[in-house]
Amino acid sequence: MKNIKIGYFIIGSAIICGAILIGCSVVLKDSGCCPQIQNILVIGFIAHLLFVWGPIISKLKKEKSEIK
């Protein structure tokens, strides 16, 4: 049951992150400020990986070690 909840969280996280990246690229494709915004998106994506995926991975590793 716990893995199902984590699975929904992972899928939701990926959908939100992808929607933000696609939305920003569509809005900014004809503007001249794409390189500046690209840096902000990359920093946001890295922060997303650290603060969302980091705890998920540590939780999964902890559960895996408890099963053994």
C-alpha positions as CSV (number, residue, x, y, z in Angstrom):
1,M,0.0,0.0,0.0
2,K,2.8,2.4,0.8
3,N,4.4,1.8,-2.6
4,I,1.2,2.8,-4.3
5,K,1.1,6.1,-2.5
6,I,4.7,6.8,-3.4
7,G,4.0,5.9,-7.0
8,Y,1.2,8.4,-7.2
9,F,3.5,11.0,-5.7
10,I,6.2,10.3,-8.2
11,I,3.8,10.4,-11.1
12,G,2.3,13.6,-9.9
13,S,5.7,15.2,-9.4
14,A,6.8,14.3,-12.9
15,I,3.6,15.6,-14.5
16,I,3.9,18.9,-12.6
17,C,7.6,19.4,-13.4
18,G,7.0,18.5,-17.1
19,A,4.0,20.8,-17.4
20,I,6.0,23.7,-16.0
21,L,8.9,23.1,-18.4
22,I,6.7,22.7,-21.5
23,G,4.6,25.7,-20.5
24,C,7.6,27.9,-20.1
25,S,9.2,26.8,-23.3
26,V,5.9,27.4,-25.3
27,V,5.5,30.9,-23.8
28,L,9.1,31.9,-24.3
29,K,10.0,30.4,-27.6
30,D,9.5,33.6,-29.6
31,S,10.9,36.0,-26.9
32,G,14.5,37.1,-26.5
33,C,14.7,36.2,-22.9
34,C,14.8,32.4,-23.2
35,P,18.5,32.0,-22.2
36,Q,17.9,33.9,-18.9
37,I,14.7,32.0,-18.1
38,Q,16.4,28.7,-19.0
39,N,18.9,29.2,-16.1
40,I,16.0,29.7,-13.7
41,L,14.3,26.6,-15.0
42,V,17.4,24.5,-14.6
43,I,17.9,25.7,-11.0
44,G,14.3,25.0,-10.2
45,F,14.6,21.5,-11.7
46,I,17.7,20.7,-9.7
47,A,16.0,22.0,-6.5
48,H,13.0,19.8,-7.4
49,L,15.3,16.8,-7.7
50,L,17.0,17.5,-4.3
51,F,14.0,18.4,-2.2
52,V,11.4,16.1,-3.7
53,W,13.2,13.1,-5.0
54,G,15.9,13.0,-2.3
55,P,13.5,12.2,0.5
56,I,11.6,9.7,-1.7
57,I,14.8,7.8,-2.5
58,S,15.9,7.8,1.2
59,K,12.5,6.5,2.3
60,L,12.6,3.8,-0.3
61,K,16.1,2.7,0.7
62,K,15.0,2.7,4.4
63,E,12.0,0.5,3.6
64,K,14.1,-1.8,1.5
65,S,16.6,-2.3,4.3
66,E,13.8,-2.9,6.8
67,I,12.4,-5.7,4.5
68,K,15.8,-7.5,4.5
